[in-house]
Amino acid sequence: MVAALARPGRELAKRLLMIQVSVAMFVAIVVSIIINVHWGYSALIGGGIFVIANTVFSLLAFRYSGARAIKLVTVSFYAGEVLKILITIVLFSLVYMYMQVELVPLKLTYLLVLGINIFAPVLFINNKK
């Protein structure tokens, strides 16, 4: 029963992650074709940073479920959010220090995938009515 309570959230997170990966790859391919491969590579890295961090958050956020585990749910959720922020900072820092990337596609693709993270759950919820 407890696992059944978390199942809809886990399924929503999986769908959301798949959409984010798909959009990041699609943008990278389109930018590679239209502008150049270096911009596409930068766009893929920008989208990848968000997807990696969001995957870690999703794994931790849905680790526990149920009323008896409310403290574990809360701690796991906040730990996931803290790790998401730290991973984002570390990955952006590593990219800035050790890679030659174009900042425009890197940041725009990151923001696009972030926007999907904000707006897509609303569309999923409204489609079930």
Number of C-alpha atoms within 10 A of each C-alpha: 8 12 13 11 13 16 14 11 14 18 11 16 21 15 15 20 21 13 17 24 18 14 18 24 20 15 19 27 18 15 20 18 12 11 10 13 15 16 23 27 19 26 30 25 24 29 28 21 21 27 25 17 20 25 17 16 24 22 16 20 24 18 16 22 20 15 11 10 12 12 13 16 19 14 15 20 20 15 16 23 19 13 17 22 16 13 19 18 14 13 19 17 12 11 17 13 9 8 10 10 18 16 14 13 23 24 17 16 27 21 15 18 24 16 12 15 19 10 10 16 15 10 9 13 10 9 8 6 5
